[in-house]
Amino acid sequence: MNVGEIGAGTGYYALRIAKRIAPGGTYYANDIQPGMLARLQANAAAQKVTNVKAVLGTQTETGLPAGTLDYVLLVDVYHELSEPQAMLRQLAKALKPSGELVLLEFRKEDPKVPILPEHKMSVKEVVDELGAEHYTLDHKVETLPWQHILFFRPPAR
């Protein structure tokens, strides 16, 4: 299994998931900040996690390999993208036809979630935005106290 993450930072999810997909799987940890990727690589080395590949991206380019990923994860990142439609097109290229895009976003529908409104998204907002690029909601998981977990299928090729 191969997994990618946009906005991996210092590797909180990367290291945990990379351990679960080893051996044989690769975790592509994307970030736009070289300093974050350097810290991620140091953290991976300290934990002896060898299947994480740091990938420097831009606001519109993921740097992820085409057609190879089973999952791409964005944790509280999608709402921060300056050019989300361009990024969605890039992510579709990186996913296998059977792959899924997984978004975690703070629940806008719940006023009790103690996050600034600009850092929240409703399910409808996410579905509408991703639908514009022909992603389809496969399923959602609502077990986290503050966040939606949304699984999307990429556009048909």
C-alpha positions as a Markdown table, in Angstrom:
| # | Residue | x | y | z |
|---|---|---|---|---|
| 1 | Met | 0.0 | 0.0 | 0.0 |
| 2 | Asn | 1.2 | 3.5 | -0.9 |
| 3 | Val | -0.1 | 6.6 | 1.0 |
| 4 | Gly | 0.5 | 10.3 | 0.4 |
| 5 | Glu | -0.2 | 13.2 | 2.7 |
| 6 | Ile | -0.5 | 16.9 | 1.8 |
| 7 | Gly | 0.8 | 19.2 | 4.6 |
| 8 | Ala | 2.6 | 16.4 | 6.5 |
| 9 | Gly | 4.5 | 18.9 | 8.7 |
| 10 | Thr | 6.9 | 17.1 | 11.1 |
| 11 | Gly | 5.3 | 13.7 | 10.5 |
| 12 | Tyr | 2.7 | 13.1 | 13.2 |
| 13 | Tyr | 0.5 | 11.0 | 10.9 |
| 14 | Ala | 3.3 | 10.0 | 8.5 |
| 15 | Leu | 5.3 | 8.1 | 11.0 |
| 16 | Arg | 2.4 | 6.3 | 12.5 |
| 17 | Ile | 0.9 | 5.3 | 9.2 |
| 18 | Ala | 4.3 | 4.5 | 7.6 |
| 19 | Lys | 4.9 | 1.9 | 10.3 |
| 20 | Arg | 1.6 | 0.2 | 9.6 |
| 21 | Ile | 2.2 | -0.1 | 5.8 |
| 22 | Ala | 5.7 | -1.4 | 6.1 |
| 23 | Pro | 7.2 | -3.5 | 4.7 |
| 24 | Gly | 6.5 | -2.9 | 1.1 |
| 25 | Gly | 4.5 | 0.3 | 1.4 |
| 26 | Thr | 5.7 | 3.8 | 0.9 |
| 27 | Tyr | 4.5 | 7.0 | 2.6 |
| 28 | Tyr | 4.9 | 10.1 | 0.6 |
| 29 | Ala | 5.0 | 13.1 | 3.0 |
| 30 | Asn | 4.4 | 16.4 | 1.1 |
| 31 | Asp | 4.8 | 19.8 | 2.5 |
| 32 | Ile | 5.6 | 23.3 | 1.1 |
| 33 | Gln | 8.1 | 24.1 | 3.8 |
| 34 | Pro | 11.5 | 22.6 | 3.5 |
| 35 | Gly | 12.1 | 23.1 | 7.2 |
| 36 | Met | 9.2 | 20.9 | 8.1 |
| 37 | Leu | 10.4 | 18.2 | 5.8 |
| 38 | Ala | 13.8 | 18.3 | 7.3 |
| 39 | Arg | 12.3 | 17.8 | 10.8 |
| 40 | Leu | 10.1 | 15.0 | 9.5 |
| 41 | Gln | 13.2 | 13.2 | 8.1 |
| 42 | Ala | 15.0 | 13.7 | 11.4 |
| 43 | Asn | 12.0 | 12.3 | 13.2 |
| 44 | Ala | 11.8 | 9.3 | 10.9 |
| 45 | Ala | 15.5 | 8.6 | 11.3 |
| 46 | Ala | 15.2 | 8.8 | 15.1 |
| 47 | Gln | 12.3 | 6.3 | 15.0 |
| 48 | Lys | 14.0 | 4.1 | 12.4 |
| 49 | Val | 11.1 | 4.5 | 9.9 |
| 50 | Thr | 12.6 | 4.0 | 6.5 |
| 51 | Asn | 9.6 | 4.0 | 4.2 |
| 52 | Val | 8.8 | 7.7 | 4.4 |
| 53 | Lys | 9.7 | 9.9 | 1.4 |
| 54 | Ala | 9.7 | 13.6 | 1.9 |
| 55 | Val | 8.2 | 15.5 | -1.0 |
| 56 | Leu | 8.6 | 19.3 | -1.4 |
| 57 | Gly | 5.4 | 20.7 | -3.1 |
| 58 | Thr | 4.0 | 24.0 | -4.0 |
| 59 | Gln | 0.6 | 25.6 | -3.7 |
| 60 | Thr | -0.4 | 23.8 | -7.0 |
| 61 | Glu | 2.0 | 20.9 | -7.4 |
| 62 | Thr | 2.1 | 17.9 | -5.1 |
| 63 | Gly | 5.3 | 16.2 | -6.4 |
| 64 | Leu | 3.5 | 12.9 | -5.7 |
| 65 | Pro | 4.1 | 10.0 | -8.2 |
| 66 | Ala | 1.4 | 9.5 | -10.8 |
| 67 | Gly | -1.2 | 6.7 | -10.4 |
| 68 | Thr | 0.5 | 5.0 | -7.5 |
| 69 | Leu | -1.3 | 6.0 | -4.3 |
| 70 | Asp | -4.0 | 4.0 | -2.5 |
| 71 | Tyr | -4.8 | 6.9 | -0.2 |
| 72 | Val | -4.0 | 10.6 | 0.0 |
| 73 | Leu | -4.6 | 12.2 | 3.4 |
| 74 | Leu | -5.3 | 15.9 | 4.2 |
| 75 | Val | -5.7 | 16.6 | 7.9 |
| 76 | Asp | -7.0 | 20.1 | 8.6 |
| 77 | Val | -5.3 | 21.2 | 5.4 |
| 78 | Tyr | -7.9 | 21.5 | 2.6 |
| 79 | His | -9.4 | 24.7 | 3.9 |
| 80 | Glu | -5.9 | 26.3 | 3.9 |
| 81 | Leu | -5.2 | 25.6 | 0.2 |
| 82 | Ser | -4.8 | 28.8 | -1.9 |
| 83 | Glu | -5.7 | 27.0 | -5.1 |
| 84 | Pro | -7.8 | 24.0 | -4.1 |
| 85 | Gln | -9.1 | 23.1 | -7.6 |
| 86 | Ala | -5.6 | 22.9 | -9.0 |
| 87 | Met | -4.5 | 20.8 | -6.1 |
| 88 | Leu | -7.5 | 18.5 | -6.5 |
| 89 | Arg | -6.5 | 17.9 | -10.2 |
| 90 | Gln | -3.0 | 17.0 | -9.1 |
| 91 | Leu | -4.2 | 14.6 | -6.4 |
| 92 | Ala | -6.5 | 12.9 | -8.9 |
| 93 | Lys | -3.4 | 12.2 | -11.0 |
| 94 | Ala | -1.5 | 10.7 | -8.0 |
| 95 | Leu | -4.3 | 8.4 | -6.9 |
| 96 | Lys | -4.8 | 4.9 | -8.4 |
| 97 | Pro | -8.3 | 4.6 | -10.0 |
| 98 | Ser | -9.3 | 2.6 | -6.9 |
| 99 | Gly | -7.6 | 5.1 | -4.5 |
| 100 | Glu | -9.3 | 7.5 | -2.1 |
| 101 | Leu | -8.8 | 11.0 | -1.0 |
| 102 | Val | -9.3 | 11.3 | 2.8 |
| 103 | Leu | -10.1 | 14.7 | 4.3 |
| 104 | Leu | -10.3 | 15.5 | 8.0 |
| 105 | Glu | -11.9 | 18.9 | 8.6 |
| 106 | Phe | -13.3 | 20.6 | 11.7 |
| 107 | Arg | -17.1 | 20.5 | 11.8 |
| 108 | Lys | -18.6 | 23.8 | 10.8 |
| 109 | Glu | -22.0 | 22.5 | 11.6 |
| 110 | Asp | -21.1 | 22.3 | 15.3 |
| 111 | Pro | -20.8 | 25.7 | 17.0 |
| 112 | Lys | -19.3 | 24.0 | 20.0 |
| 113 | Val | -16.1 | 23.1 | 18.2 |
| 114 | Pro | -13.6 | 25.6 | 19.6 |
| 115 | Ile | -11.9 | 26.5 | 16.3 |
| 116 | Leu | -12.1 | 29.7 | 14.4 |
| 117 | Pro | -14.9 | 29.6 | 11.7 |
| 118 | Glu | -12.4 | 30.1 | 8.9 |
| 119 | His | -10.8 | 26.8 | 9.9 |
| 120 | Lys | -14.0 | 24.8 | 9.7 |
| 121 | Met | -15.9 | 23.2 | 6.8 |
| 122 | Ser | -19.3 | 21.6 | 6.5 |
| 123 | Val | -19.8 | 18.3 | 4.8 |
| 124 | Lys | -21.9 | 20.1 | 2.2 |
| 125 | Glu | -19.1 | 22.6 | 1.5 |
| 126 | Val | -16.5 | 19.9 | 1.0 |
| 127 | Val | -18.8 | 17.8 | -1.2 |
| 128 | Asp | -19.6 | 20.8 | -3.3 |
| 129 | Glu | -16.0 | 21.9 | -3.8 |
| 130 | Leu | -14.7 | 18.4 | -4.5 |
| 131 | Gly | -17.7 | 17.6 | -6.7 |
| 132 | Ala | -16.7 | 20.5 | -8.9 |
| 133 | Glu | -13.6 | 18.4 | -9.8 |
| 134 | His | -15.7 | 15.3 | -10.1 |
| 135 | Tyr | -14.7 | 13.6 | -6.9 |
| 136 | Thr | -17.6 | 11.6 | -5.3 |
| 137 | Leu | -18.1 | 11.1 | -1.6 |
| 138 | Asp | -17.7 | 7.4 | -0.8 |
| 139 | His | -18.4 | 7.5 | 2.9 |
| 140 | Lys | -17.9 | 9.5 | 6.0 |
| 141 | Val | -16.9 | 8.7 | 9.5 |
| 142 | Glu | -18.2 | 10.8 | 12.4 |
| 143 | Thr | -16.5 | 9.2 | 15.4 |
| 144 | Leu | -14.1 | 12.0 | 16.1 |
| 145 | Pro | -15.4 | 14.6 | 18.6 |
| 146 | Trp | -14.6 | 17.7 | 16.4 |
| 147 | Gln | -13.8 | 16.6 | 12.9 |
| 148 | His | -15.4 | 14.9 | 9.9 |
| 149 | Ile | -13.5 | 12.2 | 8.2 |
| 150 | Leu | -14.5 | 12.2 | 4.5 |
| 151 | Phe | -13.5 | 9.6 | 1.9 |
| 152 | Phe | -13.7 | 10.6 | -1.7 |
| 153 | Arg | -13.3 | 8.6 | -4.9 |
| 154 | Pro | -11.3 | 10.4 | -7.6 |
| 155 | Pro | -12.8 | 11.4 | -11.0 |
| 156 | Ala | -13.0 | 8.5 | -13.5 |
| 157 | Arg | -10.2 | 8.6 | -16.0 |
